[in-house]
Amino acid sequence: MKRLKLPKGIPSFEDIRTGGYVYVDKTNYLVDLVEDGSPVFLARPRRFGKSLAVSTFEALFSGRKELFEGLAAEEFLTRPDYRPGPVIRLDMSLVSTNEGIEGIKESILHLTKESARKLKVELWPGPVIRLDMSLVSTNEGIEGIKESILHLTKESARKLKVELSDTKLCGVLLRELIVRTAEKHNQKAAVLVDEYDKPYTDFVNDPDMANMVRNVLRDYYIQLKANYEHIRFVFITGISKFARFGVFSALNNITDISMSPKYAGICGYSEDEIIRYFPDYMEETAAEMQISTEELSGRMRYYYNGFSFDSCAKTRLYNPYSTLLFFEERDFASYWVESGQPKFIADYMKGRDLTVEQFRNFPVSKDFLRNPGEMDATPPEGFLYQSGYLTLRPGISSDLSLDYPNTEVLNSMSELLAQNILRDKNEDFNGCRNVLLKGLMTVNPDKVIRTLNRVLASIPYDDFAKAARQSISDHDYDMTPQEWLYRSNILSFLRGCGVAVIAEMHTNRGRADLVVSNKGRTWVIEIKVAYQGESAETKAEEALSQIIDRNYAVPYPDAICLGLGIDDGKRQITASRAILPD
């Protein structure tokens, strides 16, 4: 049997089902939503399968039975009660008998026509209005955006063979599309809106323009409520729920399934689904890496698994894009992060003096999930959460917490921030990384320290002081803001260089500050800060003694033990003590 292909970057349900690609069956979720009947909204980060869900809904409402063979929705499309015939109701008691035989004939004709006018039969297949708002051009100002929305609406009408007026008002044109589609087909239309917020999120860093775009979109989407009598089903996707758009207040009966445990797996892959649907790719990849499929699953889990969207933070998912590219390339790389706008995220972090570590186990409430805020005004945690760079975890001292979904995102964010910081000082990130990796591999503490000092010299500590104090407060760290900044930025740089780092920031638990693993070498590192009047040499001695006395290196045979003393006045590592393996 021929192996199914990987559906990399293919958002079309029809193309996947007819082109010999793997399809991870999600149609059971869609059937449940159709049976419920309420308007539905789903928020997910980019490249998470939203467009494929929209395309699958389109095929479902279009009655493409052949595409659903063998899937959960196959039985749904063959149910007699979902293919009803027209019901003609004639109440003959309404026939007027006061105007003679001709009057009776006229009254019967009127009754028959009235029944035909009222007849609205929900047949399968039926008309589908699909609006992909990611296609709206945002490069030509607000008038260009309006023109692009008009063109998108007219294109949908053309496909449905519906005539529209030449109005220049986006909302009026959408109303015409909905009403005339229902009239032409003598039944209500399904309306599918993909990436409804994309024209707006393009202007997150331009509040004035974002507000103008939001007003245009509000007038457009409000037609979904105003003309709901002509709509049989609504499905809307986007990055997040923005109250000020008006679509959610207008569609007051909309069901937001974004945080629903029942629909947590509607997009993305679970680990069980990867094992079930990609067994050939798992075996081939494991064989090429010369490891077992069980070990491969563990490595993939560490690097790619971890996105969570349900209010209980229990379901863990893989991003489909990274998963498929990994099976294609067979290399652990940051496919999802690199496919977006990584520099935009790095500039966002840098412009707000944010560090990577301050968002580890970041406490949030369930109210935050219900309203994370507008993208152009929300706090950084709201922006990063809605963009997919942070995800949900069970809380420790709060309802829930935010953290990076997996190693791919954490390491990529660390690298992006390190690149930005070093760029300001005309430092070469790749050069620094190469020196660090060579120092780790050749067991050369001087190279490692020299590289870390280049990083420390580039960090504007005063700018990050607020982030440090906030993180210490949120996490109850027993350390000063300076100490937190030194450790967190060193940690971020190491992660950004692609080395495996285990960190325990709660020093009162008695664990090493950093355990670094690279190319079979393990470094156990403890950091102490010398403030005014204190000796960095003494602090380095204390750091090494702590590694030895508390047996930090015992689990790691042949580990390099390194105690670092940082002079806070110079903001440099000025002293070190090491124990190297024989």
Backbone hydrogen bonds, N-H to C=O, Kabsch-Sander energy under -0.5 kcal/mol:
donor,donor_aa,acceptor,acceptor_aa,energy
5,K,20,G,-3.1
8,K,6,L,-2.0
10,I,7,P,-1.3
13,F,11,P,-0.6
16,I,12,S,-2.0
17,R,13,F,-2.4
18,T,14,E,-2.2
19,G,15,D,-1.6
21,Y,16,I,-1.7
22,V,5,K,-2.7
25,D,23,Y,-0.8
29,Y,26,K,-1.1
30,L,26,K,-1.0
31,V,27,T,-2.3
32,D,28,N,-1.8
33,L,29,Y,-1.8
34,V,30,L,-2.3
35,E,31,V,-2.6
36,D,32,D,-1.8
37,G,33,L,-2.1
40,V,234,V,-2.8
41,F,255,T,-2.5
42,L,236,I,-2.5
44,R,238,G,-2.1
48,F,45,P,-0.6
53,A,49,G,-1.8
54,V,50,K,-2.2
55,S,51,S,-2.5
56,T,52,L,-2.2
57,F,53,A,-2.3
58,E,54,V,-2.2
59,A,55,S,-2.0
60,L,56,T,-2.2
61,F,57,F,-2.8
62,S,58,E,-1.5
63,G,60,L,-1.2
64,R,59,A,-2.4
65,K,63,G,-2.3
67,L,64,R,-1.5
68,F,64,R,-0.5
68,F,65,K,-1.4
69,E,66,E,-0.7
71,L,68,F,-2.3
74,E,71,L,-1.5
77,L,73,A,-1.6
78,T,75,E,-1.1
79,R,76,F,-1.1
82,Y,79,R,-1.4
83,R,80,P,-1.8
88,I,86,P,-0.6
89,R,87,V,-0.6
90,L,88,I,-0.5
91,D,89,R,-0.5
92,M,90,L,-1.0
94,L,91,D,-1.8
95,V,92,M,-1.5
103,G,99,E,-1.1
104,I,100,G,-2.1
105,K,101,I,-2.1
106,E,102,E,-2.3
107,S,103,G,-2.4
108,I,104,I,-2.3
109,L,105,K,-2.2
110,H,106,E,-2.2
111,L,107,S,-2.3
112,T,108,I,-2.2
113,K,109,L,-2.3
114,E,110,H,-2.5
115,S,111,L,-1.9
116,A,112,T,-1.8
117,R,113,K,-2.4
118,K,114,E,-2.1
119,L,115,S,-1.0
121,V,186,N,-1.1
123,L,121,V,-1.5
126,G,61,F,-2.2
129,I,190,A,-3.4
130,R,128,V,-0.7
131,L,129,I,-0.5
131,L,192,L,-3.1
132,D,130,R,-0.5
133,M,131,L,-1.0
133,M,194,D,-2.4
135,L,132,D,-1.7
136,V,133,M,-1.3
144,G,140,E,-1.1
145,I,141,G,-1.8
146,K,142,I,-2.2
147,E,143,E,-2.4
148,S,144,G,-2.2
149,I,145,I,-2.3
150,L,146,K,-2.5
151,H,147,E,-2.4
152,L,148,S,-2.4
153,T,149,I,-2.3
154,K,150,L,-2.6
155,E,151,H,-2.3
156,S,152,L,-1.8
157,A,153,T,-1.9
158,R,154,K,-2.5
159,K,155,E,-1.9
160,L,156,S,-1.3
161,K,157,A,-0.5
161,K,158,R,-1.0
162,V,157,A,-2.7
170,C,168,K,-0.7
173,L,169,L,-2.1
174,L,170,C,-2.1
175,R,171,G,-2.2
176,E,172,V,-2.3
177,L,173,L,-2.4
178,I,174,L,-2.5
179,V,175,R,-2.7
180,R,176,E,-2.8
181,T,177,L,-1.7
182,A,178,I,-2.0
183,E,179,V,-2.2
184,K,180,R,-2.5
185,H,181,T,-2.0
186,N,182,A,-0.8
187,Q,182,A,-1.3
189,A,230,H,-2.3
190,A,127,P,-2.3
191,V,233,F,-3.0
192,L,129,I,-3.2
192,L,190,A,-0.5
193,V,191,V,-0.5
193,V,235,F,-2.8
194,D,131,L,-2.5
194,D,192,L,-0.6
196,Y,237,T,-2.7
198,K,195,E,-1.7
200,Y,197,D,-0.8
201,T,197,D,-2.6
202,D,198,K,-1.2
203,F,200,Y,-2.2
204,V,201,T,-1.2
206,D,203,F,-1.7
210,A,206,D,-2.7
211,N,207,P,-2.2
212,M,208,D,-1.7
213,V,209,M,-2.6
214,R,210,A,-2.3
215,N,211,N,-1.8
216,V,212,M,-1.8
217,L,213,V,-2.6
218,R,214,R,-2.5
219,D,215,N,-2.0
220,Y,216,V,-1.4
221,Y,217,L,-3.2
222,I,218,R,-2.0
223,Q,220,Y,-1.2
224,L,221,Y,-2.0
225,K,221,Y,-0.5
225,K,222,I,-0.7
226,A,222,I,-2.1
227,N,223,Q,-1.8
228,Y,225,K,-1.5
230,H,227,N,-2.0
231,I,228,Y,-1.9
232,R,189,A,-2.2
233,F,189,A,-0.9
235,F,191,V,-2.2
236,I,40,V,-2.5
237,T,193,V,-2.6
238,G,42,L,-1.5
242,F,240,S,-0.7
243,A,241,K,-0.7
245,F,242,F,-1.7
246,G,243,A,-1.4
250,A,246,G,-2.4
251,L,247,V,-2.5
252,N,250,A,-1.7
254,I,251,L,-2.1
255,T,39,P,-3.6
256,D,254,I,-0.6
257,I,41,F,-2.2
257,I,255,T,-0.9
260,S,257,I,-1.2
263,Y,260,S,-0.7
264,A,261,P,-1.0
266,I,263,Y,-1.8
268,G,48,F,-0.5
269,Y,318,Y,-2.1
274,I,270,S,-1.9
275,I,271,E,-2.1
276,R,272,D,-2.2
277,Y,273,E,-3.0
278,F,274,I,-1.9
282,M,278,F,-2.3
283,E,279,P,-2.4
284,E,280,D,-2.5
285,T,281,Y,-2.4
286,A,282,M,-2.4
287,A,283,E,-2.3
288,E,284,E,-2.2
289,M,285,T,-2.0
290,Q,286,A,-0.6
290,Q,287,A,-0.6
291,I,286,A,-2.5
296,L,292,S,-2.3
297,S,293,T,-2.5
298,G,294,E,-1.8
299,R,295,E,-2.2
300,M,296,L,-2.8
301,R,297,S,-2.4
302,Y,298,G,-2.0
303,Y,299,R,-2.1
304,Y,300,M,-3.3
305,N,300,M,-1.1
305,N,301,R,-0.6
306,G,317,L,-0.8
307,F,317,L,-2.1
311,S,259,M,-2.2
313,A,310,D,-1.8
317,L,307,F,-2.0
318,Y,269,Y,-3.4
319,N,304,Y,-0.6
321,Y,47,R,-0.8
323,T,319,N,-2.2
324,L,320,P,-2.7
325,L,321,Y,-2.2
326,F,322,S,-2.3
327,F,323,T,-2.0
328,E,324,L,-1.6
329,E,325,L,-3.1
330,R,326,F,-3.5
333,A,331,D,-1.1
335,Y,333,A,-1.5
338,E,334,S,-2.0
339,S,335,Y,-1.1
340,G,337,V,-1.3
345,I,341,Q,-1.8
346,A,342,P,-2.4
347,D,343,K,-3.0
348,Y,344,F,-2.2
349,M,345,I,-2.5
350,K,346,A,-2.7
351,G,347,D,-3.0
352,R,348,Y,-0.9
352,R,349,M,-0.6
353,D,350,K,-1.5
354,L,349,M,-2.6
359,F,356,V,-1.4
360,R,357,E,-1.7
361,N,359,F,-0.5
362,F,359,F,-0.8
362,F,402,L,-2.6
364,V,400,L,-2.8
368,F,365,S,-0.5
369,L,365,S,-0.9
370,R,366,K,-1.6
371,N,367,D,-1.6
377,A,374,E,-1.8
378,T,374,E,-3.0
382,G,379,P,-1.0
383,F,379,P,-1.9
384,L,380,P,-2.9
385,Y,381,E,-1.8
386,Q,382,G,-2.3
387,S,383,F,-1.8
388,G,384,L,-0.6
388,G,385,Y,-0.9
389,Y,384,L,-1.6
390,L,384,L,-1.5
391,T,403,D,-3.3
392,L,308,S,-1.3
393,R,401,S,-2.4
395,G,399,D,-1.3
400,L,364,V,-2.1
401,S,393,R,-2.8
402,L,362,F,-2.7
403,D,391,T,-1.9
407,T,302,Y,-1.4
408,E,303,Y,-2.2
410,L,406,N,-2.4
411,N,407,T,-2.8
412,S,408,E,-1.9
413,M,409,V,-2.7
414,S,410,L,-2.2
415,E,411,N,-2.6
416,L,412,S,-2.7
417,L,413,M,-2.2
418,A,414,S,-2.3
419,Q,415,E,-2.7
420,N,416,L,-2.0
421,I,417,L,-2.4
422,L,418,A,-2.5
423,R,419,Q,-2.1
424,D,420,N,-1.4
425,K,421,I,-0.7
425,K,422,L,-0.7
426,N,423,R,-1.7
427,E,422,L,-3.0
429,F,427,E,-0.7
432,C,428,D,-2.6
433,R,429,F,-3.0
434,N,430,N,-2.5
435,V,431,G,-2.0
436,L,432,C,-2.4
437,L,433,R,-2.9
438,K,434,N,-2.2
439,G,435,V,-2.4
440,L,436,L,-2.6
441,M,437,L,-2.3
442,T,438,K,-2.4
443,V,440,L,-0.6
444,N,439,G,-2.9
447,K,444,N,-0.6
448,V,444,N,-1.7
449,I,445,P,-2.9
450,R,446,D,-2.6
451,T,447,K,-2.1
452,L,448,V,-2.3
453,N,449,I,-2.4
454,R,450,R,-1.4
455,V,451,T,-1.7
456,L,452,L,-2.7
457,A,453,N,-2.3
458,S,454,R,-0.6
458,S,455,V,-1.2
459,I,455,V,-0.6
459,I,456,L,-0.9
461,Y,459,I,-1.7
463,D,460,P,-0.9
464,F,460,P,-1.0
464,F,461,Y,-0.7
465,A,462,D,-1.0
468,A,464,F,-2.2
469,R,465,A,-2.6
470,Q,466,K,-2.5
471,S,467,A,-2.3
472,I,468,A,-2.4
473,S,469,R,-2.2
474,D,470,Q,-2.6
475,H,471,S,-2.2
476,D,472,I,-1.2
477,Y,472,I,-1.1
479,M,477,Y,-1.2
484,W,480,T,-2.4
485,L,481,P,-2.4
486,Y,482,Q,-2.5
487,R,483,E,-2.3
488,S,484,W,-3.0
489,N,485,L,-2.3
490,I,486,Y,-2.1
491,L,487,R,-2.6
492,S,488,S,-2.5
493,F,489,N,-2.3
494,L,490,I,-2.4
495,R,491,L,-2.4
496,G,492,S,-2.8
497,C,493,F,-1.3
498,G,495,R,-1.9
499,V,494,L,-1.6
500,A,517,S,-1.8
502,I,515,V,-2.4
503,A,501,V,-0.5
504,E,512,A,-0.8
504,E,513,D,-0.9
507,T,505,M,-1.6
509,R,506,H,-1.9
510,G,507,T,-1.7
514,L,525,I,-2.3
515,V,502,I,-2.2
516,V,514,L,-0.5
516,V,523,W,-2.8
517,S,500,A,-3.0
518,N,521,R,-2.6
521,R,518,N,-2.1
523,W,516,V,-3.1
524,V,560,I,-3.0
525,I,514,L,-3.2
525,I,523,W,-0.6
526,E,562,L,-2.2
528,K,564,L,-2.4
530,A,566,I,-3.4
531,Y,529,V,-0.7
534,E,531,Y,-2.6
539,K,535,S,-2.0
540,A,536,A,-2.3
541,E,537,E,-2.1
542,E,538,T,-2.5
543,A,539,K,-2.4
544,L,540,A,-2.3
545,S,541,E,-2.5
546,Q,542,E,-2.2
547,I,543,A,-1.7
548,I,544,L,-1.9
549,D,545,S,-3.5
550,R,546,Q,-2.0
551,N,548,I,-1.3
552,Y,547,I,-1.9
553,A,547,I,-0.6
554,V,551,N,-0.8
556,Y,553,A,-2.0
559,A,556,Y,-1.4
560,I,522,T,-2.7
561,C,559,A,-0.6
561,C,579,I,-2.3
562,L,524,V,-2.8
562,L,560,I,-0.5
563,G,577,R,-3.5
564,L,526,E,-2.8
565,G,575,A,-2.9
566,I,528,K,-2.6
566,I,564,L,-0.5
567,D,565,G,-0.5
567,D,572,Q,-2.6
568,D,530,A,-2.6
568,D,566,I,-0.8
571,R,567,D,-2.2
572,Q,567,D,-1.2
574,T,565,G,-1.6
574,T,572,Q,-0.9
575,A,565,G,-1.5
577,R,563,G,-2.2
579,I,561,C,-2.4
